Amino acid sequence: MAKKTVASLQKKGAKAFTKAVKMVKNENGSYSFKSEIVPKDKVNDYLAKK
């Protein structure tokens, strides 16, 4: 699965994007990871929102 993401980021113009991974706490107290590919200038906004 990671290979597909890396391959899609190798395309022309992809240097403007980055993969952000956020740790999210569930109702039952366990943590899960949520990842999304976002533009570089929007990474802080993505990580700041709940």
PyMOL Python script that loads the backbone (N, CA, C, O; Angstrom):
from pymol import cmd

cmd.read_pdbstr("""\
ATOM      1  N   MET A   1       0.814  -1.181   0.000  1.00  0.00           N
ATOM      2  CA  MET A   1       0.000   0.000   0.000  1.00  0.00           C
ATOM      3  C   MET A   1       0.867   1.257   0.000  1.00  0.00           C
ATOM      4  O   MET A   1       0.518   2.244  -0.647  1.00  0.00           O
ATOM      5  N   ALA A   2       1.961   1.235   0.698  1.00  0.00           N
ATOM      6  CA  ALA A   2       2.841   2.395   0.738  1.00  0.00           C
ATOM      7  C   ALA A   2       3.488   2.629  -0.624  1.00  0.00           C
ATOM      8  O   ALA A   2       3.750   3.772  -0.997  1.00  0.00           O
ATOM      9  N   LYS A   3       3.745   1.563  -1.363  1.00  0.00           N
ATOM     10  CA  LYS A   3       4.373   1.719  -2.667  1.00  0.00           C
ATOM     11  C   LYS A   3       3.478   2.506  -3.610  1.00  0.00           C
ATOM     12  O   LYS A   3       3.969   3.312  -4.401  1.00  0.00           O
ATOM     13  N   LYS A   4       2.179   2.283  -3.536  1.00  0.00           N
ATOM     14  CA  LYS A   4       1.260   3.001  -4.412  1.00  0.00           C
ATOM     15  C   LYS A   4       1.276   4.499  -4.098  1.00  0.00           C
ATOM     16  O   LYS A   4       1.255   5.321  -5.014  1.00  0.00           O
ATOM     17  N   THR A   5       1.312   4.856  -2.825  1.00  0.00           N
ATOM     18  CA  THR A   5       1.353   6.258  -2.438  1.00  0.00           C
ATOM     19  C   THR A   5       2.649   6.906  -2.895  1.00  0.00           C
ATOM     20  O   THR A   5       2.644   8.024  -3.411  1.00  0.00           O
ATOM     21  N   VAL A   6       3.747   6.211  -2.707  1.00  0.00           N
ATOM     22  CA  VAL A   6       5.043   6.752  -3.116  1.00  0.00           C
ATOM     23  C   VAL A   6       5.091   6.921  -4.624  1.00  0.00           C
ATOM     24  O   VAL A   6       5.618   7.918  -5.116  1.00  0.00           O
ATOM     25  N   ALA A   7       4.555   5.976  -5.356  1.00  0.00           N
ATOM     26  CA  ALA A   7       4.552   6.062  -6.813  1.00  0.00           C
ATOM     27  C   ALA A   7       3.701   7.229  -7.292  1.00  0.00           C
ATOM     28  O   ALA A   7       4.055   7.880  -8.275  1.00  0.00           O
ATOM     29  N   SER A   8       2.598   7.508  -6.627  1.00  0.00           N
ATOM     30  CA  SER A   8       1.746   8.620  -7.055  1.00  0.00           C
ATOM     31  C   SER A   8       2.388   9.960  -6.736  1.00  0.00           C
ATOM     32  O   SER A   8       2.086  10.956  -7.392  1.00  0.00           O
ATOM     33  N   LEU A   9       3.274  10.005  -5.735  1.00  0.00           N
ATOM     34  CA  LEU A   9       3.961  11.254  -5.400  1.00  0.00           C
ATOM     35  C   LEU A   9       5.164  11.520  -6.307  1.00  0.00           C
ATOM     36  O   LEU A   9       5.771  12.587  -6.209  1.00  0.00           O
ATOM     37  N   GLN A  10       5.524  10.587  -7.180  1.00  0.00           N
ATOM     38  CA  GLN A  10       6.655  10.763  -8.073  1.00  0.00           C
ATOM     39  C   GLN A  10       6.281  11.486  -9.367  1.00  0.00           C
ATOM     40  O   GLN A  10       7.162  11.805 -10.165  1.00  0.00           O
ATOM     41  N   LYS A  11       5.005  11.746  -9.586  1.00  0.00           N
ATOM     42  CA  LYS A  11       4.562  12.367 -10.823  1.00  0.00           C
ATOM     43  C   LYS A  11       4.952  13.840 -10.868  1.00  0.00           C
ATOM     44  O   LYS A  11       5.319  14.429  -9.851  1.00  0.00           O
ATOM     45  N   LYS A  12       4.870  14.422 -12.051  1.00  0.00           N
ATOM     46  CA  LYS A  12       5.220  15.830 -12.245  1.00  0.00           C
ATOM     47  C   LYS A  12       4.290  16.723 -11.424  1.00  0.00           C
ATOM     48  O   LYS A  12       3.073  16.539 -11.442  1.00  0.00           O
ATOM     49  N   GLY A  13       4.851  17.672 -10.718  1.00  0.00           N
ATOM     50  CA  GLY A  13       4.069  18.581  -9.900  1.00  0.00           C
ATOM     51  C   GLY A  13       3.750  18.046  -8.521  1.00  0.00           C
ATOM     52  O   GLY A  13       3.064  18.710  -7.744  1.00  0.00           O
ATOM     53  N   ALA A  14       4.229  16.869  -8.205  1.00  0.00           N
ATOM     54  CA  ALA A  14       3.893  16.246  -6.928  1.00  0.00           C
ATOM     55  C   ALA A  14       4.744  16.778  -5.781  1.00  0.00           C
ATOM     56  O   ALA A  14       4.466  16.472  -4.621  1.00  0.00           O
ATOM     57  N   LYS A  15       5.757  17.554  -6.074  1.00  0.00           N
ATOM     58  CA  LYS A  15       6.592  18.101  -5.005  1.00  0.00           C
ATOM     59  C   LYS A  15       5.829  19.128  -4.182  1.00  0.00           C
ATOM     60  O   LYS A  15       6.294  19.528  -3.115  1.00  0.00           O
ATOM     61  N   ALA A  16       4.683  19.555  -4.650  1.00  0.00           N
ATOM     62  CA  ALA A  16       3.869  20.518  -3.907  1.00  0.00           C
ATOM     63  C   ALA A  16       2.988  19.820  -2.875  1.00  0.00           C
ATOM     64  O   ALA A  16       2.288  20.493  -2.118  1.00  0.00           O
ATOM     65  N   PHE A  17       3.004  18.489  -2.825  1.00  0.00           N
ATOM     66  CA  PHE A  17       2.161  17.727  -1.910  1.00  0.00           C
ATOM     67  C   PHE A  17       3.017  16.939  -0.928  1.00  0.00           C
ATOM     68  O   PHE A  17       4.174  16.625  -1.208  1.00  0.00           O
ATOM     69  N   THR A  18       2.436  16.624   0.219  1.00  0.00           N
ATOM     70  CA  THR A  18       3.107  15.791   1.204  1.00  0.00           C
ATOM     71  C   THR A  18       2.082  14.907   1.897  1.00  0.00           C
ATOM     72  O   THR A  18       0.892  15.222   1.920  1.00  0.00           O
ATOM     73  N   LYS A  19       2.543  13.811   2.455  1.00  0.00           N
ATOM     74  CA  LYS A  19       1.653  12.887   3.164  1.00  0.00           C
ATOM     75  C   LYS A  19       1.718  13.214   4.652  1.00  0.00           C
ATOM     76  O   LYS A  19       2.783  13.144   5.265  1.00  0.00           O
ATOM     77  N   ALA A  20       0.574  13.570   5.226  1.00  0.00           N
ATOM     78  CA  ALA A  20       0.493  13.905   6.648  1.00  0.00           C
ATOM     79  C   ALA A  20      -0.195  12.764   7.388  1.00  0.00           C
ATOM     80  O   ALA A  20      -1.238  12.274   6.955  1.00  0.00           O
ATOM     81  N   VAL A  21       0.394  12.346   8.505  1.00  0.00           N
ATOM     82  CA  VAL A  21      -0.160  11.271   9.322  1.00  0.00           C
ATOM     83  C   VAL A  21      -0.493  11.847  10.686  1.00  0.00           C
ATOM     84  O   VAL A  21       0.356  12.448  11.345  1.00  0.00           O
ATOM     85  N   LYS A  22      -1.754  11.654  11.108  1.00  0.00           N
ATOM     86  CA  LYS A  22      -2.226  12.190  12.380  1.00  0.00           C
ATOM     87  C   LYS A  22      -2.693  11.052  13.266  1.00  0.00           C
ATOM     88  O   LYS A  22      -3.327  10.111  12.789  1.00  0.00           O
ATOM     89  N   MET A  23      -2.382  11.131  14.564  1.00  0.00           N
ATOM     90  CA  MET A  23      -2.835  10.134  15.520  1.00  0.00           C
ATOM     91  C   MET A  23      -4.146  10.622  16.128  1.00  0.00           C
ATOM     92  O   MET A  23      -4.218  11.739  16.640  1.00  0.00           O
ATOM     93  N   VAL A  24      -5.182   9.786  16.073  1.00  0.00           N
ATOM     94  CA  VAL A  24      -6.520  10.148  16.530  1.00  0.00           C
ATOM     95  C   VAL A  24      -6.939   9.194  17.643  1.00  0.00           C
ATOM     96  O   VAL A  24      -6.774   7.980  17.524  1.00  0.00           O
ATOM     97  N   LYS A  25      -7.482   9.749  18.723  1.00  0.00           N
ATOM     98  CA  LYS A  25      -7.934   8.937  19.851  1.00  0.00           C
ATOM     99  C   LYS A  25      -9.414   8.596  19.662  1.00  0.00           C
ATOM    100  O   LYS A  25     -10.228   9.479  19.395  1.00  0.00           O
ATOM    101  N   ASN A  26      -9.757   7.309  19.803  1.00  0.00           N
ATOM    102  CA  ASN A  26     -11.137   6.843  19.671  1.00  0.00           C
ATOM    103  C   ASN A  26     -11.897   7.015  20.981  1.00  0.00           C
ATOM    104  O   ASN A  26     -11.319   7.384  22.003  1.00  0.00           O
ATOM    105  N   GLU A  27     -13.203   6.744  20.937  1.00  0.00           N
ATOM    106  CA  GLU A  27     -14.043   6.857  22.134  1.00  0.00           C
ATOM    107  C   GLU A  27     -13.603   5.896  23.230  1.00  0.00           C
ATOM    108  O   GLU A  27     -13.668   6.229  24.413  1.00  0.00           O
ATOM    109  N   ASN A  28     -13.163   4.726  22.846  1.00  0.00           N
ATOM    110  CA  ASN A  28     -12.789   3.706  23.836  1.00  0.00           C
ATOM    111  C   ASN A  28     -11.363   3.873  24.362  1.00  0.00           C
ATOM    112  O   ASN A  28     -10.900   3.035  25.135  1.00  0.00           O
ATOM    113  N   GLY A  29     -10.664   4.918  23.968  1.00  0.00           N
ATOM    114  CA  GLY A  29      -9.344   5.215  24.508  1.00  0.00           C
ATOM    115  C   GLY A  29      -8.174   4.740  23.678  1.00  0.00           C
ATOM    116  O   GLY A  29      -7.030   5.062  23.996  1.00  0.00           O
ATOM    117  N   SER A  30      -8.423   3.984  22.624  1.00  0.00           N
ATOM    118  CA  SER A  30      -7.322   3.520  21.781  1.00  0.00           C
ATOM    119  C   SER A  30      -7.010   4.561  20.703  1.00  0.00           C
ATOM    120  O   SER A  30      -7.832   5.428  20.406  1.00  0.00           O
ATOM    121  N   TYR A  31      -5.827   4.463  20.132  1.00  0.00           N
ATOM    122  CA  TYR A  31      -5.399   5.405  19.106  1.00  0.00           C
ATOM    123  C   TYR A  31      -5.379   4.725  17.742  1.00  0.00           C
ATOM    124  O   TYR A  31      -5.126   3.526  17.626  1.00  0.00           O
ATOM    125  N   SER A  32      -5.648   5.512  16.730  1.00  0.00           N
ATOM    126  CA  SER A  32      -5.524   5.049  15.355  1.00  0.00           C
ATOM    127  C   SER A  32      -4.828   6.147  14.560  1.00  0.00           C
ATOM    128  O   SER A  32      -4.737   7.292  15.003  1.00  0.00           O
ATOM    129  N   PHE A  33      -4.346   5.782  13.391  1.00  0.00           N
ATOM    130  CA  PHE A  33      -3.636   6.732  12.553  1.00  0.00           C
ATOM    131  C   PHE A  33      -4.471   7.068  11.338  1.00  0.00           C
ATOM    132  O   PHE A  33      -5.058   6.185  10.713  1.00  0.00           O
ATOM    133  N   LYS A  34      -4.523   8.351  11.004  1.00  0.00           N
ATOM    134  CA  LYS A  34      -5.260   8.821   9.842  1.00  0.00           C
ATOM    135  C   LYS A  34      -4.267   9.545   8.941  1.00  0.00           C
ATOM    136  O   LYS A  34      -3.627  10.503   9.372  1.00  0.00           O
ATOM    137  N   SER A  35      -4.132   9.099   7.699  1.00  0.00           N
ATOM    138  CA  SER A  35      -3.180   9.725   6.790  1.00  0.00           C
ATOM    139  C   SER A  35      -3.912  10.320   5.602  1.00  0.00           C
ATOM    140  O   SER A  35      -4.948   9.815   5.169  1.00  0.00           O
ATOM    141  N   GLU A  36      -3.353  11.401   5.088  1.00  0.00           N
ATOM    142  CA  GLU A  36      -3.953  12.096   3.958  1.00  0.00           C
ATOM    143  C   GLU A  36      -2.854  12.816   3.203  1.00  0.00           C
ATOM    144  O   GLU A  36      -1.887  13.284   3.803  1.00  0.00           O
ATOM    145  N   ILE A  37      -2.995  12.905   1.898  1.00  0.00           N
ATOM    146  CA  ILE A  37      -2.043  13.634   1.080  1.00  0.00           C
ATOM    147  C   ILE A  37      -2.607  15.044   0.887  1.00  0.00           C
ATOM    148  O   ILE A  37      -3.687  15.222   0.324  1.00  0.00           O
ATOM    149  N   VAL A  38      -1.859  16.040   1.363  1.00  0.00           N
ATOM    150  CA  VAL A  38      -2.323  17.432   1.341  1.00  0.00           C
ATOM    151  C   VAL A  38      -1.232  18.319   0.735  1.00  0.00           C
ATOM    152  O   VAL A  38      -0.064  17.931   0.717  1.00  0.00           O
ATOM    153  N   PRO A  39      -1.602  19.512   0.237  1.00  0.00           N
ATOM    154  CA  PRO A  39      -0.590  20.456  -0.237  1.00  0.00           C
ATOM    155  C   PRO A  39       0.330  20.882   0.912  1.00  0.00           C
ATOM    156  O   PRO A  39      -0.095  20.928   2.066  1.00  0.00           O
ATOM    157  N   LYS A  40       1.570  21.189   0.599  1.00  0.00           N
ATOM    158  CA  LYS A  40       2.548  21.511   1.637  1.00  0.00           C
ATOM    159  C   LYS A  40       2.122  22.698   2.490  1.00  0.00           C
ATOM    160  O   LYS A  40       2.395  22.714   3.690  1.00  0.00           O
ATOM    161  N   ASP A  41       1.468  23.679   1.912  1.00  0.00           N
ATOM    162  CA  ASP A  41       1.082  24.854   2.687  1.00  0.00           C
ATOM    163  C   ASP A  41      -0.134  24.611   3.576  1.00  0.00           C
ATOM    164  O   ASP A  41      -0.452  25.463   4.407  1.00  0.00           O
ATOM    165  N   LYS A  42      -0.817  23.491   3.434  1.00  0.00           N
ATOM    166  CA  LYS A  42      -2.006  23.177   4.236  1.00  0.00           C
ATOM    167  C   LYS A  42      -1.752  22.118   5.312  1.00  0.00           C
ATOM    168  O   LYS A  42      -2.695  21.696   5.981  1.00  0.00           O
ATOM    169  N   VAL A  43      -0.511  21.679   5.495  1.00  0.00           N
ATOM    170  CA  VAL A  43      -0.191  20.617   6.438  1.00  0.00           C
ATOM    171  C   VAL A  43      -0.524  21.048   7.870  1.00  0.00           C
ATOM    172  O   VAL A  43      -1.146  20.288   8.612  1.00  0.00           O
ATOM    173  N   ASN A  44      -0.122  22.243   8.259  1.00  0.00           N
ATOM    174  CA  ASN A  44      -0.389  22.708   9.620  1.00  0.00           C
ATOM    175  C   ASN A  44      -1.885  22.824   9.889  1.00  0.00           C
ATOM    176  O   ASN A  44      -2.335  22.530  10.997  1.00  0.00           O
ATOM    177  N   ASP A  45      -2.658  23.244   8.896  1.00  0.00           N
ATOM    178  CA  ASP A  45      -4.120  23.318   9.054  1.00  0.00           C
ATOM    179  C   ASP A  45      -4.714  21.934   9.263  1.00  0.00           C
ATOM    180  O   ASP A  45      -5.603  21.757  10.096  1.00  0.00           O
ATOM    181  N   TYR A  46      -4.224  20.947   8.506  1.00  0.00           N
ATOM    182  CA  TYR A  46      -4.721  19.565   8.628  1.00  0.00           C
ATOM    183  C   TYR A  46      -4.414  18.996  10.008  1.00  0.00           C
ATOM    184  O   TYR A  46      -5.265  18.345  10.614  1.00  0.00           O
ATOM    185  N   LEU A  47      -3.208  19.235  10.505  1.00  0.00           N
ATOM    186  CA  LEU A  47      -2.823  18.689  11.800  1.00  0.00           C
ATOM    187  C   LEU A  47      -3.492  19.425  12.961  1.00  0.00           C
ATOM    188  O   LEU A  47      -3.668  18.844  14.032  1.00  0.00           O
ATOM    189  N   ALA A  48      -3.864  20.678  12.770  1.00  0.00           N
ATOM    190  CA  ALA A  48      -4.481  21.460  13.845  1.00  0.00           C
ATOM    191  C   ALA A  48      -5.955  21.136  14.055  1.00  0.00           C
ATOM    192  O   ALA A  48      -6.447  21.210  15.181  1.00  0.00           O
ATOM    193  N   LYS A  49      -6.674  20.776  12.980  1.00  0.00           N
ATOM    194  CA  LYS A  49      -8.102  20.505  13.142  1.00  0.00           C
ATOM    195  C   LYS A  49      -8.342  19.152  13.786  1.00  0.00           C
ATOM    196  O   LYS A  49      -7.549  18.225  13.622  1.00  0.00           O
ATOM    197  N   LYS A  50      -9.446  19.045  14.522  1.00  0.00           N
ATOM    198  CA  LYS A  50      -9.763  17.801  15.230  1.00  0.00           C
ATOM    199  C   LYS A  50     -10.721  16.955  14.465  1.00  0.00           C
ATOM    200  O   LYS A  50     -11.091  15.874  14.922  1.00  0.00           O
TER     201      LYS A  50
END
""", "prot")
cmd.dss("prot")
cmd.show_as("cartoon", "prot")
cmd.util.cbc("prot")
cmd.orient("prot")
